[in-house]
Amino acid sequence: MHSPATVEDLAGLLRRFASNERTIAICGNDSKHLMAGPIEPTDECISTSALNGVLEYEHQDLTCSVEAGLLWRDLTRMLAVNHQTVPLDPPFGARATVGGVVASNSSGPRRRLYGTARDMVIGMHFATPQGKVVQTGGMVVKNVAGLDMGKLMIGSFGTLAAIAVVNFKLVPLPEIEKTFLLRFDECAGAMEARDRILKGVLQPSAIDLLNPAAAAAAAGEYAWMIAVRAGGNTAAIDRYQRELAEMGDLSSLEADRHQSLWDAVQEFTPNFLAKHPDGAVVRVSCTLKELSRIVDSVPAAVIARAGSGVVYGYFDQWPVAAGWIADAVRKGWKAVIEYAPENRKHTLELWPAPGPDLKIMADIKKLFDPGNVLNRGRLYRRL
């Protein structure tokens, strides 16, 4: 394992290994090794964990620049001192690195209001197999004209280059935050409440749907549940209380109970995988209209980003997940097996219907990594 301490050392290692046709595995803290595809056997392994510095933090400008190996937990704590955040809410938040979060395009409940890494990353440095350090974007929120190559790195799982530095735009934490829980006897009632919330004036940062199995694990209650994360001043929170009370059986959580609920939702995937070593997690991207049908079809725990159209299904046994996703593809749903047991990922169809974009991805891979030496197979065994 090689752990370069500078960006230049990282670029030098990549150039040396690639020029000698050595295959390379790139990782951060390896917290998400069960995610996506398995890296094919490699000659060399490079970790960015030693690149863990804070290069620039302009809290008044709401920007920061950090190295890719910085733990996400440490970034969050640093920003919280000034009541700021990067609201990605990735799973494995205690062990994940900034580079790993960005490379896997990980996000959580607050993507409904703030978006994903593509909306928060304003600049980046990455090292190529040719030994070049490429800088894209900067430290100003609106400074990119034309193609921003950094956006290609987000979600690439290290198959194109090694992310070395990431610049973020920051978000102020709200004056007050509160969680509202709406309970229902069936999914249809929860979806009706979701639609009313989306049409309302108030726009919460998160609207998550939990089916009874997921609600029991995350909140200790067996019911269809809509979890609403609301922020603002006292008047805004009071209005949430009044309007949501008209939609169903309502309760609220504050302070530690509020945070504990969202920690449980954010870390649902790591906790599930720890308890179910033969389990698998399926992710489906869909329209808001399709979401109810997909959720109802999953014979397992489900958490859905109900305001943005992402469904996560938690299967205790991977064969059940494989059978479900095959049926989902026949229905035209965009689904992947996002997490699977390490010893099954070489045979499972993780991304059964990639679509025409895959050819574009393959062409970009050839452009950045013509020798095909970086993280081969990591992108769901397709690249």
C-alpha positions in Angstrom: 0.0 0.0 0.0 1.4 3.4 -1.0 0.3 6.5 0.9 1.7 9.6 -0.8 2.0 12.7 1.4 1.8 15.3 -1.3 -0.2 15.7 -4.5 3.0 15.7 -6.5 4.0 12.4 -4.9 0.6 11.0 -5.9 1.0 12.1 -9.5 4.6 10.7 -9.6 3.4 7.3 -8.4 0.7 7.1 -11.0 3.1 8.1 -13.8 5.7 5.5 -12.7 3.2 2.6 -12.3 1.2 3.4 -15.5 4.3 3.8 -17.6 5.4 0.4 -16.5 1.9 -1.0 -17.3 1.3 -1.8 -13.6 -2.4 -2.0 -12.8 -3.4 0.3 -9.9 -6.1 0.3 -7.2 -6.9 3.8 -5.8 -8.8 4.1 -2.5 -9.3 6.5 0.4 -10.1 4.7 3.6 -11.7 1.8 1.9 -14.9 2.3 3.9 -17.2 1.5 0.9 -15.4 -1.6 -0.5 -18.8 -3.3 -0.7 -20.2 -0.6 -2.9 -20.4 -0.9 -6.7 -18.0 -3.3 -8.4 -14.9 -5.2 -7.2 -11.6 -3.9 -8.3 -9.9 -6.6 -10.5 -6.6 -7.9 -9.1 -4.0 -5.2 -9.3 -0.2 -4.8 -9.1 -0.2 -1.7 -6.9 -2.5 0.0 -4.4 -2.5 3.7 -3.6 -4.4 5.3 -0.7 -5.0 9.0 -0.4 -5.4 8.8 3.3 -2.2 10.7 4.0 -3.4 13.7 2.0 -5.6 14.9 4.8 -4.9 18.6 5.1 -7.2 21.7 5.1 -5.7 24.0 2.5 -8.1 26.9 2.7 -11.2 27.7 4.7 -12.9 31.1 4.1 -15.9 30.9 6.4 -17.0 34.4 5.5 -17.0 33.4 1.8 -18.7 30.1 2.5 -15.9 28.1 0.7 -13.2 25.6 1.7 -10.5 23.6 0.0 -9.4 20.3 1.6 -7.3 17.3 0.5 -9.0 14.1 -0.5 -7.9 12.0 2.4 -9.5 14.2 5.0 -12.1 12.2 7.0 -15.6 13.4 6.3 -16.3 13.4 10.0 -13.4 15.8 10.6 -14.6 18.1 7.8 -18.1 18.2 9.3 -16.7 19.0 12.8 -14.5 21.8 11.5 -17.3 23.5 9.6 -19.8 23.1 12.5 -17.6 25.5 14.6 -18.8 28.3 12.3 -22.3 26.8 12.0 -21.7 25.7 8.4 -21.8 22.4 6.6 -21.5 20.5 3.3 -25.0 18.8 3.5 -24.2 15.6 1.6 -25.0 13.2 4.6 -23.0 10.3 3.1 -23.2 6.8 4.7 -20.0 5.6 6.4 -19.5 9.2 7.5 -17.2 8.3 10.4 -14.7 6.5 8.2 -15.2 7.9 4.7 -12.8 10.3 3.2 -13.7 13.4 1.3 -12.3 11.9 -1.9 -14.2 8.7 -1.4 -17.5 10.5 -0.9 -17.0 12.5 -4.0 -15.7 9.7 -6.1 -18.7 7.5 -5.2 -21.1 10.5 -5.5 -22.5 9.5 -2.1 -25.4 11.6 -0.7 -28.2 11.3 1.8 -31.5 12.8 3.0 -30.7 16.5 2.4 -30.1 16.0 -1.3 -33.8 16.9 -1.7 -32.9 20.6 -1.0 -29.2 20.9 -1.6 -28.5 18.4 -4.4 -25.5 16.1 -4.7 -21.7 16.6 -4.9 -22.1 18.0 -8.4 -24.0 20.9 -6.8 -21.5 21.5 -4.0 -18.0 20.9 -5.5 -16.7 24.2 -7.1 -13.2 23.1 -7.8 -10.8 20.1 -7.8 -7.3 18.9 -8.3 -6.8 15.4 -9.7 -3.8 13.4 -10.8 -3.8 11.4 -14.0 -2.0 8.2 -15.0 0.3 10.4 -17.1 1.5 12.1 -13.9 -0.2 15.4 -14.5 -2.0 17.4 -11.8 -5.1 19.0 -13.3 -6.8 21.9 -11.7 -10.4 22.6 -12.5 -12.8 25.2 -11.1 -11.6 27.3 -8.2 -12.7 28.9 -4.9 -15.5 31.0 -6.3 -19.0 29.5 -6.6 -19.6 30.8 -10.2 -16.4 30.7 -12.0 -16.6 27.8 -14.5 -17.2 28.4 -18.2 -17.4 25.5 -20.6 -16.6 21.9 -19.5 -15.7 21.4 -15.9 -13.6 18.2 -15.9 -14.0 17.9 -12.1 -17.6 16.9 -12.7 -16.4 13.9 -14.6 -14.6 12.7 -11.5 -17.7 12.7 -9.3 -19.2 9.2 -9.3 -16.3 7.8 -11.4 -15.0 5.5 -8.5 -11.4 6.4 -9.3 -11.6 4.8 -12.8 -10.4 8.1 -14.6 -7.9 9.7 -12.2 -7.1 10.2 -8.5 -8.9 13.0 -6.8 -6.4 14.9 -4.7 -8.1 18.2 -3.6 -11.7 19.2 -3.4 -13.2 22.7 -3.1 -16.7 23.0 -1.7 -19.3 25.7 -1.4 -20.7 25.7 2.1 -24.2 26.1 3.5 -25.0 27.9 6.8 -26.8 25.7 9.3 -30.3 26.9 10.0 -31.2 28.8 13.2 -33.5 26.0 14.3 -33.9 22.4 13.1 -36.7 20.0 13.9 -37.9 16.7 12.7 -41.6 15.9 12.0 -42.7 12.3 11.7 -46.0 11.5 9.9 -47.4 8.0 10.3 -49.7 6.1 8.0 -51.3 2.7 7.7 -50.3 2.4 4.0 -48.0 3.8 1.4 -50.7 5.6 -0.5 -51.4 7.8 2.5 -47.7 8.7 2.9 -47.5 9.6 -0.8 -50.5 11.9 -0.6 -48.8 13.7 2.3 -45.6 13.9 0.3 -47.4 15.5 -2.6 -49.0 18.1 -0.3 -45.6 19.0 1.2 -44.0 19.4 -2.2 -46.8 21.7 -3.3 -46.6 23.8 -0.2 -44.7 27.1 0.4 -42.4 25.6 3.0 -39.6 23.5 1.5 -37.9 21.2 4.0 -34.3 19.9 3.5 -35.4 16.3 3.6 -38.5 14.3 2.9 -37.8 10.6 3.5 -40.2 7.7 3.2 -39.6 4.7 5.5 -41.7 1.6 5.1 -42.7 -0.3 8.3 -39.5 -2.5 8.3 -37.2 0.5 7.9 -39.2 2.7 10.4 -38.9 -0.1 13.0 -35.1 -0.2 12.6 -34.5 3.5 12.4 -37.2 5.0 14.6 -38.5 2.1 16.7 -42.0 2.3 15.3 -43.7 -0.1 12.8 -45.6 2.1 10.5 -45.4 3.8 7.1 -43.6 7.0 8.0 -42.7 10.3 6.3 -39.7 12.0 8.0 -39.5 15.7 7.4 -36.3 17.6 8.3 -37.2 21.3 8.7 -35.1 24.3 9.4 -35.5 28.0 9.8 -36.6 30.5 12.4 -39.3 30.0 15.1 -42.1 31.3 12.8 -41.2 28.8 10.1 -41.0 25.9 12.4 -44.3 26.8 14.0 -45.9 26.9 10.5 -44.5 23.4 9.7 -46.1 22.2 12.9 -49.5 23.6 11.9 -49.5 22.5 8.3 -48.1 19.0 8.8 -50.6 18.3 11.7 -53.4 18.5 9.1 -51.8 15.6 7.1 -51.7 12.7 9.5 -50.6 11.3 12.8 -47.8 13.8 13.7 -45.0 13.9 16.3 -41.8 16.0 16.4 -38.2 15.5 17.5 -35.8 18.1 18.7 -32.1 18.4 19.7 -30.5 15.0 20.3 -33.6 13.0 19.3 -33.7 14.9 16.0 -30.0 14.2 15.3 -30.3 10.6 16.3 -33.1 9.9 13.9 -31.1 11.4 10.9 -27.9 9.7 12.0 -29.9 6.4 11.9 -31.2 7.2 8.4 -27.8 8.3 7.1 -26.1 5.2 8.5 -28.9 2.8 7.7 -26.8 1.1 5.0 -23.6 0.5 7.0 -25.7 -0.8 10.0 -27.7 -3.1 7.7 -24.6 -4.5 6.0 -23.0 -5.1 9.4 -26.0 -7.2 10.5 -26.5 -9.0 7.2 -23.2 -10.2 5.6 -25.2 -12.0 2.9 -27.4 -9.0 2.2 -27.6 -6.6 -0.7 -28.7 -3.0 -1.1 -30.5 -2.0 -4.3 -30.8 1.6 -5.5 -33.5 2.7 -8.0 -33.6 6.2 -9.6 -37.2 7.1 -10.6 -39.7 9.9 -11.1 -41.8 11.0 -8.1 -44.8 9.4 -9.8 -43.1 6.0 -10.0 -41.8 6.0 -6.5 -44.9 4.6 -4.8 -45.1 1.6 -7.2 -41.4 0.8 -6.7 -41.5 1.1 -2.9 -44.6 -1.2 -2.8 -42.8 -3.9 -4.9 -39.8 -4.3 -2.5 -40.3 -7.2 -0.1 -37.8 -5.8 2.4 -36.9 -2.6 4.3 -37.1 0.5 2.2 -35.9 4.1 2.6 -36.7 6.5 -0.2 -35.7 10.0 -0.9 -39.4 10.8 -1.5 -38.8 14.3 -2.7 -36.1 13.5 -5.2 -36.9 10.1 -6.6 -34.4 7.6 -5.2 -35.4 4.3 -3.6 -33.1 2.0 -1.5 -34.2 -1.6 -0.9 -32.5 -3.6 1.8 -32.5 -7.4 1.1 -31.4 -9.8 3.8 -30.2 -12.3 1.2 -28.5 -11.3 -2.0 -30.3 -13.9 -4.3 -33.6 -12.2 -3.4 -32.1 -8.9 -4.5 -30.8 -10.4 -7.7 -34.3 -11.8 -8.6 -36.0 -8.5 -7.7 -33.6 -6.4 -9.8 -34.0 -8.6 -12.8 -37.8 -8.1 -12.6 -37.2 -4.3 -12.1 -35.2 -4.1 -15.3 -38.0 -5.9 -17.2 -40.3 -3.1 -16.0 -38.0 -0.5 -17.3 -36.7 0.8 -13.9 -33.2 2.2 -13.6 -31.7 0.0 -10.9 -28.3 -1.2 -9.6 -27.2 -3.5 -6.8 -25.3 -0.8 -5.0 -23.9 -3.0 -2.2 -23.3 -6.8 -2.3 -21.1 -9.3 -0.5 -17.5 -9.2 -1.7 -17.5 -12.8 -2.7 -20.6 -12.5 -4.9 -19.8 -9.3 -6.8 -17.8 -11.0 -9.5 -20.9 -13.0 -10.6 -23.8 -10.8 -9.8 -25.3 -8.5 -12.5 -24.7 -5.3 -10.5 -25.8 -2.9 -13.3 -28.0 -4.9 -15.6 -29.2 -2.1 -17.9 -26.6 0.7 -18.1 -28.2 2.3 -21.2 -26.5 4.2 -24.1 -24.5 6.5 -21.8 -22.1 3.6 -21.1 -20.4 4.1 -24.5 -19.8 7.7 -23.7 -18.3 6.7 -20.3 -16.1 4.1 -22.0 -14.8 6.8 -24.4 -14.0 9.1 -21.5 -12.2 6.3 -19.7 -10.0 5.8 -22.8 -9.3 9.5 -22.9 -8.1 9.7 -19.3 -6.7 6.2 -18.8 -5.7 4.8 -22.2 -3.8 2.0 -20.6 -6.8 0.9 -18.6 -4.8 0.6 -15.4 -7.0 2.5 -12.8 -9.6 0.7 -10.6 -10.6 -1.7 -13.3 -14.1 -3.1 -12.7 -14.9 -0.6 -9.9 -17.7 1.0 -11.8 -20.2 -1.9 -11.3 -17.9 -4.2 -13.4 -18.7 -2.1 -16.5 -15.5 -0.1 -16.4 
